[in-house]
Amino acid sequence: MTTPRRLLLVNGPNLNLLGTREPELYGTETLADVEALVSRTAGRFGFDVEAVQSNHEGVLIDAIHSARETCAGIVINPGGLTHTSIALRDALSGVALPVAEVHISDIHAREEFRHHSYVRDVASVHVVGEGVQGYATAVRLLLDVITRRADG
């Protein structure tokens, strides 16, 4: 069976507010800018991107479940669910796809409650504090993981 040439991009709660929400932390680029960056970066390697953003945990979990058969990997910024959602972590683990966790700000340099990530142990790639450009880094690193898996 050949590996699908598609990535799932998942953005969690409040990331729809990028560009206007706390620009000193998250910058002025919008979610549409993020999605375009990820599509351009993945496209250079022959991959398409399916993007989903929701403020509702179940919608994100359903998208992750659906990716099981159609995607080669997942790039996820879980937003606030990073620190609270065992269900999101279990969904990522359950689909057994390579995962890249990305955060625009450095979650380890912020409030103490942001230091723990439930996603961390199921992700093979972690990018924090690179701003929106961290999504491009996450895609490149994830595609390296996918290529290594495909090569055996």
Order of alpha helices (4+ residues) and beta strands (2+ residues): beta-alpha-alpha-beta-alpha-beta-alpha-beta-beta-alpha
